[in-house]
Amino acid sequence: MMMLNRMFPTTAFEDMRREMDRVMSSLTRQGNGSSFTAGSYPPVNVCEDGESYFVEAEIPGVDMKDVELQVVGNELSIKGRRDFDDADNMTFHRRERASGAFGRSVTLPTDVNPDKVEAVLKDGVLTVTLPKAESSKAKRISVTSV
């Protein structure tokens, strides 16, 4: 009886996936800390209650004057800049805190009312409250019997 030598495609795919992960990791690595990785900063939490969405973004070391928020439909954009004063006489041995411009967009499940959006920056955490648009809120419908 002749044995068939089967090639296992899952092994080849796993090797390819690992190599792609390695390449992508090297492309997005922040290295010298001079800039932020696109689309990943600031880290955010998004939650909701019946009336509003809440977006919390960690932006330590950023002044509110250096932050710009924009709401269009159901998308919140956060843009800003964090810079550090580098002393000319300093030699860095490790630099992991990134500086420079950053931007992040968050797509919410429904539209919000842009006229009632509020933002507060406290202890390095930006909290944005985005009230849901009236058309997006759940409406209670009474049922009558006949």
Order of alpha helices (4+ residues) and beta strands (2+ residues): alpha-beta-beta-beta-beta-beta-beta-beta
